[in-house]
Amino acid sequence: MAYNIIDLSLTIDPSQKYIQFPRKHLCNAEEPLTVFHTCSTVKQMGFLSTNVSMTTQSFTHIDVPIHCFEDGFANHELPLSMVIGEAVVIDMTHKKPGEGVTAADLEASGVEVRKGDIAIIRTGWTDEAWGTERFWNEMIYLENDACDWLVKKGIKALAQDFMTDMSPMKQSGGKAGAGYNGYAHREFLGRDIILIEWCTNLRAITKPRVFFVCLPLKLLGTDGSAARVIALESI
């Protein structure tokens, strides 16, 4: 069978801004930098080698249970079967900036979500606002009842083009250091449902169901990892 390969991954670009959870706003912590450093060049040693420094929560990435639970499993322990498989696309591109996706929205989509599916929620938000402060200030998110709806459907992973929870900017009412309530992260990760955040190019998917592949780096003991994410659409 022939497939159309659709890349759903952001390019890791150290020059971009607003590419990770806004720690400074959440807890007045310094924002870690994404840095590429050339270790050797072709002229120097006959080959190019680059050192890369970034957080596990930058660009398109996964979250595993240890991200929110000390006794949860870590990134290197992730069975790939949890992030590879049949996926259903739930179109929510009608949602406006700053709006939450509700259980009623998901139900009204008419999409059949099967037990063991990877759910893909498409809003277009990453494509529209990635790399800007607006991405965080007007983030589309999942309402609590939408999380509960997906959990009851028995999904094994959730991929989306927004951050699963309400932006900390909106939660805090614009006050830095006000803390963060990650209901969706805890509800999903507490049930070993993997989160695949900040996908892009979801509009390129034309079919209601695709074969989904997410391959994070196998980093020892981490809460997640940057990932290359693709959808395979039968031709």
C-alpha positions in Angstrom: 0.0 0.0 0.0 1.3 3.5 -0.9 1.2 6.3 1.7 1.4 10.0 1.8 3.9 10.9 4.5 2.8 14.1 6.4 5.4 15.7 8.7 3.7 17.1 11.8 6.9 18.3 13.5 8.2 21.8 14.2 11.7 22.5 13.0 14.0 22.9 16.1 15.4 26.4 15.5 17.5 28.1 18.3 16.6 31.5 16.9 12.9 31.1 17.7 11.3 32.6 20.8 8.4 31.4 23.0 9.2 27.8 22.2 8.7 26.3 25.7 6.5 26.5 28.8 6.8 30.1 30.1 8.7 29.4 33.3 9.4 33.1 34.0 5.7 33.9 34.1 4.9 30.8 36.1 7.5 30.9 38.8 9.9 33.8 38.0 12.5 31.3 36.8 14.9 32.0 34.0 14.0 30.6 30.6 16.5 27.9 29.4 18.0 28.7 26.0 18.0 26.4 23.0 21.6 26.5 21.8 23.4 24.9 18.8 27.2 24.9 19.1 29.6 23.7 16.3 32.0 21.2 17.8 33.9 20.6 14.6 33.8 21.6 11.0 34.6 19.8 7.8 37.6 22.1 7.3 38.9 21.4 10.8 38.4 17.7 11.2 36.8 16.4 8.0 33.3 16.3 9.4 30.7 18.6 10.9 29.5 18.0 14.5 27.0 20.0 16.5 26.3 20.2 20.2 22.6 20.8 20.9 21.3 22.1 24.2 17.5 22.4 24.8 14.8 21.3 27.3 12.6 18.3 26.9 9.6 20.6 26.7 10.6 22.6 23.6 9.1 22.4 20.1 7.1 19.2 19.2 7.6 16.9 22.1 6.1 14.2 24.2 5.2 14.1 27.9 5.3 10.8 29.9 3.9 10.1 33.4 7.1 11.1 35.3 6.5 14.6 34.0 3.8 15.0 36.7 4.1 12.0 38.9 7.3 11.0 40.7 6.4 7.3 40.5 5.5 7.5 36.8 7.5 5.8 34.1 10.3 7.8 32.3 10.9 8.6 28.7 13.3 5.7 28.0 10.8 3.3 29.4 8.0 4.3 27.0 6.7 1.4 24.9 6.6 2.7 21.3 3.3 1.0 20.9 1.8 3.8 23.0 2.7 6.5 20.4 2.5 4.5 17.2 -0.8 3.2 15.7 -4.2 4.0 14.4 -5.3 7.7 14.9 -8.5 9.5 14.6 -8.6 13.2 13.6 -11.0 15.5 15.5 -11.3 18.8 13.7 -11.7 21.8 16.0 -10.5 24.5 13.7 -13.6 26.5 14.4 -12.3 27.3 17.9 -11.2 30.9 18.4 -8.0 32.1 20.1 -8.3 31.7 23.9 -11.3 29.3 23.7 -11.5 25.9 25.3 -12.4 22.7 23.6 -15.4 21.2 25.5 -16.8 17.7 25.7 -19.8 19.1 23.8 -17.5 20.2 21.0 -15.9 16.7 20.8 -19.3 15.0 20.9 -20.7 17.4 18.2 -17.8 16.5 15.9 -19.5 13.1 15.3 -16.1 11.5 15.1 -15.9 7.8 16.3 -13.1 7.5 18.8 -12.2 3.9 19.4 -10.6 2.3 22.4 -6.8 2.3 21.8 -6.9 5.1 19.3 -4.4 8.0 19.3 -6.6 11.1 19.2 -5.4 14.0 17.1 -7.1 17.3 17.9 -6.6 19.9 15.1 -7.2 23.6 15.8 -4.5 25.2 13.6 -3.2 27.2 16.6 0.5 26.2 16.3 0.5 27.1 12.6 -1.1 30.4 13.4 0.8 31.7 16.4 3.9 29.5 17.1 7.0 31.5 18.1 5.1 34.5 19.4 3.9 35.7 22.8 0.4 35.5 21.4 0.8 31.7 21.3 0.7 31.6 25.1 -1.6 34.6 25.8 -4.4 33.3 23.6 -3.8 29.6 23.8 -6.6 27.2 22.8 -6.9 24.5 25.4 -9.0 21.5 26.6 -11.7 22.1 29.1 -11.8 19.6 32.0 -14.9 17.9 30.7 -13.1 17.4 27.3 -10.3 15.6 29.1 -12.8 13.4 30.9 -14.6 12.6 27.6 -11.3 11.5 25.9 -10.3 9.4 29.0 -13.7 7.6 28.9 -13.1 6.8 25.2 -10.0 4.8 26.1 -7.4 6.6 24.0 -3.8 5.7 24.4 -2.3 9.0 23.4 -3.3 12.5 22.5 -1.7 14.6 19.8 -2.6 18.3 19.3 -1.4 21.6 18.0 -1.8 23.5 21.3 -0.9 23.0 24.9 -3.3 20.6 26.6 -4.1 22.8 29.6 -5.1 26.4 29.7 -2.2 28.8 29.3 -0.6 29.9 32.6 -1.0 33.5 31.4 -4.8 33.1 31.3 -4.9 31.0 34.5 -3.0 33.6 36.5 -4.9 36.6 35.1 -1.6 38.1 33.9 0.2 37.9 37.3 3.6 36.3 37.2 4.4 33.7 39.8 0.7 32.8 40.4 1.2 29.1 39.9 -0.3 26.6 37.5 -3.2 24.1 37.5 -2.5 21.3 35.0 -5.7 19.3 35.2 -5.4 17.8 31.8 -1.8 16.8 32.2 -2.5 15.0 35.5 -5.7 13.3 34.2 -4.0 11.9 31.1 -0.5 11.1 32.4 -2.0 9.7 35.6 -3.6 7.1 33.4 -0.5 6.5 31.2 -2.1 8.4 28.3 0.9 10.0 26.5 0.7 13.6 25.5 2.2 14.7 22.1 2.2 18.5 22.2 2.7 21.3 19.7 2.3 19.3 16.5 2.0 21.4 13.3 0.7 21.0 9.8 -2.3 19.0 10.9 -4.4 20.7 8.2 -2.4 18.6 5.7 -4.2 15.5 6.9 -7.2 15.0 4.6 -8.6 11.7 5.9 -10.5 11.1 9.2 -8.2 8.2 10.2 -4.4 7.9 9.6 -1.5 5.7 10.8 0.4 7.8 13.3 4.1 7.6 14.2 5.8 9.5 17.0 9.5 8.8 17.7 11.0 10.6 20.7 14.7 10.5 21.5 15.4 7.7 24.0 16.7 9.9 26.8 17.4 8.2 30.1 15.2 9.2 33.0 13.6 12.2 31.4 10.0 13.6 31.5 9.8 13.6 27.8 11.7 14.4 24.6 11.6 16.3 21.4 10.0 14.0 18.8 9.7 13.5 15.0 6.0 13.0 14.4 4.4 11.9 11.1 1.1 10.7 9.8 0.8 8.1 7.1 -2.2 8.6 4.9 -3.1 5.9 2.5 -3.2 6.9 -1.2 
